Amino acid sequence: MTSFLEGIGAALVAGFAGEDPRDLRPDPARVAAAIPLPVTLVHLTPGFVESRHVLAFYVDRRARVVSVAKTPRRSWDGDTVRREAASLRRLVELAPQLRESVPDVLACVTADARPVMLQVALDGAPLTHARLRRDLRSADAVQEWISTLPVTGSSTGAAVVDELLEPTLRRLEAMLPRDHDLRDVVRATREVLSRLADVELPRVFEHGDPSHPNLLVAGRRSAVRVGIVDWELAVEQGAVGHDLAQFLAFRAFALAGAHGLRAESEAFETHFRDAGSPGRQRFAAGLPDSVPPDAAAPLFVLAWARAAVRILDRLAPEDAETAGSPAVPLPSDHLVELLSVSRNAVLWRAALSWETGPTVR
């Protein structure tokens, strides 16, 4: 993979424009500035079980990262890269003021049937637990940044759930053994979300996972600048409150110094256990004024249900076979087990049980 990405970098500088008519053609001058010659890169494969991509950081002679390439781990899984490139371009079209805080896409080209997206590297240091504890202004800046993501429409809560959650819930149900306890979780989730059915909700441009290591911050005190990378989960017509719920959980973990499932679960309960908890209050206060107060709790459940079940779409995308790809080498029972024990599923159960009682634990 390293030689492939080095070769792509050199080819782009030389004027390579891609093999697929869907490719986003590069601007030669901008690419030449973004990939110093000779091409030197640092190759990174993220360690998360849900990660579908490989990253390469192109560095200059002073060891500064100047650009980033992203390509799928599996060559047939390239539509996510194309969607991410399109999402980023769409976001800055809708909200030009965010241009400096998201990656600038220079190209998205196909070589040897493998799409590669090239982006300018964002300035900033990762927002780690320690950095957030040292400077809560950085957390406030991220929350403010999330609130500036553009509103892209509106629809009833029923439409939001039907579009963004129900298809994956149905996939999950088809995989579950008859007596699996996740069936109760799915049933209870639908009951809670039915409270949103007739509520008119804003649709927002959604990042999907605003937490470490996707958040970058630069500057200090009142001049904190926020950057956010990894837009593969982006949804133009997303659910209000989703990004806020994900970030506030990260904030809670950072304040508690929580690492690992047990510590994170305890921090989550401390911050979100009931309406008077600090995290729940911050979540409700961070929703747009147009959202009714009694919609906050089911929106919180919706956020964690979506975060949990997305493992199915990421590890076994439904469009894999239709794209002519080989079968995903993960059987249904394995996928169900990975979901059941995942951090997000534990938090989904917790958020849901606070609305329905302990029967879904």
N, C-alpha and C positions, 0 to 999 in steps of 0.2 A: 504493500500500500504506500509506503514512503516513496519508493521510486516512481510509482504512478503519479502521486501528488507533486513531486518535484518536476516530473515531466510535464504535467499540466501547467504548472507555473511558468516554465520556460516556453511552452507552446503558446500560452496566452500573450506573453511578452512579444513573441514572434508574430502574433497576429491570428492565432487560431480562433475560429468563430463558432465552433461546435458542429455536431453531426445531426442534430435533431431540429426540425422546423420550429419546435416550441422553445428553443433556446433563446435566452436573453443575451443578445450580442454585446461584446465588450467595447468600451471606448479605448482604443489602443494607448492613447496618451495617459489616461488615468490608470490603466492596468500597469503600464511601465513604471509609473510612480509607486504603485502599490506592491510590486514584486521586485525587490532589488536583485540584480545579477552579480555574482552567481547565485542561483536559488539555494537558499538555506532554510530549512523548516524544522520545527519541532512537531512531532507527530503524537497525537493524543487520542486514545480510545476511552471515552467515559466509562466508568465502572458500574453505573447503575443498570440494574437488570432491564429497565424499560428503554435504555438508550438504543436508538436505531442508527446512529450516525458516527462517523469518524471525523475528527477535526485536525487541521494542520495549520500551524502558525508560521507564517513567513516572517523571518527576522532579518534585520539589516546587519551591517558589519559592527554596529555598536550594541548588538544583541537586543534591539528594540523590536517588539512585534509591530509590524506595519499593516498586515492584512491576514485574513483568516479564510481558509477553504473548508467547505463542509461537503461530505459525500456520504451516501448510505453505506452501512456495513455490508448489506446485501445489494448487489447491483440492480436487482429487480425492484427494489424498494425506493425508487428515486422520485416518485411523485411528491413525497413529503418535502424534498428539497425544493422542487419547483414551486410548490404551494407556499413555502416559507418565503422564497424570493418574491413571489407575487404579493404576499401579505404585507411585506415590508414596504414595497413600492406603493401599495394601496394606502397604507397607514400614513405615509408622508404626504400623499396626495390629499387625504382627508384632513390631516393635521400638520401642516408645514412647520408649525412651531416645535414639533417633536423631532425634527430632522436630525438635530445634533445629538440626540439622546438614544438613537437606535442605529443599528449597523447600516451603513450605506452599501447597497448591493451594486457591485461593479459588473458582475456577469453571472450567468447561470448556463453553463455549457455542458454538452454531452460528449464524452470520449470513451470509446470502447464500450458503448451502451451504458455508461455510468455517469449520471449527472453530477456536476460539481458546481457549487455556488461559491463565488468569491466576494468577500466583504472587506471594507476598510475596518481596521481594528479600532474599537472605541477606547478613548482615554478613561482612566479610572482604576481604582483598586477594588477587588471583590469586597462586598459588604459581608464580612464574617460576623460570627457571634461576638467576638471580642471588639470589633470595630463598632458594632451597634451599641454594645454596652458602654463603650467609652464616650459615644456621641449620639445621644438619642435624636439629635437634630437630623441625623442621616435617615433614621426610621421615619421621622415626620416628613422628610423630603420625598421619600419613596411613596408614602401614602398620598401625599399631595400630587405626585406625578401620576399615580394610578387614577386619581380623580379627574385628570385632564385628558384621559383617553376619550376619543370622540364618541358621542352618541350617534348611532347609525340607524335608528328606527325605533319602533315600539311594537309590542304585541301582547296578547294575553299570556298569563303564566302558563296556561294549558299549552299554548303553541310553543313556548320556550322549552317546556319539559318534553313535549312530543318530538321536537327537533333535536335537542341537544343531549337528552338522556335516554329516552325510551328505546331507540334502536339498539343501544348497547345493553340495556337491561334485558331486552328480549333475547339477545345473543347469550347473555349470561344464564338466563333461565333455561335455554335450550341445552346448556352444558351441564347444569346442576343435576346431581342425583335427586331422586324424589324426596328423600328425607334430609337433604342438606339444609343447615340452619340459615344459609344465605337466602333461602326462599322467604323466610320470615322477614329478613332485612329488606328485601325487595318489596314485599307486600306493605310493610310499615312505611317505607319510603314513599310509595305511591299515595298512601293515606295522608301523610303529612303534606306532600306536594299538591294534593287536591285543593288545599286551602289557597293556592295561588291561581286556581283555574280561571277565575273571572277578573283577576287583578291585571290592570294594564301596566306593563312594565317597560322601561326603556331598554333598548338593546344597545350594547356598547362593544367597542372594539376591544377584544380580550387577548391578553398575552397567553394566559393559561397556567403559568408556573413562575410567578414573580418571587423567587426565593433564591437562596444560595445554590449554585454559583452563578446565577443569571443576573444578579444585581451588581452594578459597579457604582462607586461614588468617588467624587473628586472634590477638592476644596474643603473648607472648614467653616464652622459656625454658620452664619446666615448665608454663606455663599456655597452651600453644598450643591453639587451638580450630580444628577442621577443619569445613569445609562442602564439599559437593559438589553440583554442578548438572548439568543436561542428562542426564536419565534416559531418553532415548528408546530406548536399547539395553537397558534393564533386563529381566532374566529372573528370575522368581521361583524357578524350579528350574534355576539356573545351574550352571556347572562350577566345582568347587573349583580355586583357583589362577589362574583367568582374570584377575580384577582385580589380583591380586598381580603376575602377569607383566607386565601393561600398565604398572602403576605403577613397578615396578623398572626397566623400560626407560627410562621418563621420568627416573627418578632417575639412571641411568647417563648419559643425555644431558646432564642438568643439571650433574653433577659434571665432565664432560669439556668443558663449554661447547660441545657439539656442535649445530650447526645445518646442515641440509642432509643429503641422503642419504648422501654419502660419509663425512662426519664421524660421523653417527649409526651407520652400519654399523661403522665402526672402534670406536666406543665400545661398541657391542653385543658385538662379538667380544671386546674386552678384558674385559668384565664377565661374559660368559656362555659362553665358548668351551668349557669343560670343567667337570667336577664340582668341581674345585678353585678355579674362578673365583669372585670375590667375589659376583657377582650370582646365580650358581647356588646357592652356599651359603646366601645370604639367602633365595632362593626356597624351597629345600628346608626350611630352618628355619621359614619362615613358614607352611607347610602345617599343617593340623590333625594332631594326634598320631595320629588314626585312619587317616591316609593312609600306606600302606607306603612306605619310602624309595625303592624301585625304581620307584614310580609317578611320581616327581617329573619325570624326563626326558620321558616321553610326555605328561604333563600340560602341560609347557612347550611342547611341539610343538603340542598341541591348542589352547592359547591363541593361538598365532601363526597357525595355520591358520584359526581362526575369525575372527581380526582381519583377515586378508587377504581371505578370500572374502566377508565381509559387504558389500563394495562392490557385489556383485550385488544383494543384497536391498535396499540403500539407494538405488541408482540405477535399478533395474528391479524393483520389488517384484512378487512373483508374484500378489498379490491385486489389482493394479491393474485388470486386465481384468475380473475377476469383480465388481469394484465399479462397473463401467460407465464406467470412465475411458477417456480417449483413450490410444492407444498411446504407450509411452515412446519418445521420439525418440532412442534410442541403440541402434544395431545391435549384434549379438552380437560382431562383430569389434572394435568400438570398446570395448565393455565388457571384453573379454579383454585388449586392449592396456592399458587403464587399470589393470586388476588386475596385469598382468605387471610394470609399471614402478612400482607403488606402493611406498611405504616398507614397509608391512606385509608385502607379498609378498616383498620382499628379506629381511626379518627371518624370515619363515616358512622360506624356503630355507636361511638360515643355521642356524637352530635345528634344522632337519631334517638338514642335512648333517653336523652334529656327531654325530648318531645313526647315520647310514647311510653316511657317506663322501662324497666330493666329487661323486658321479655326479649329484646332483640340482641342482647349481649351474647 
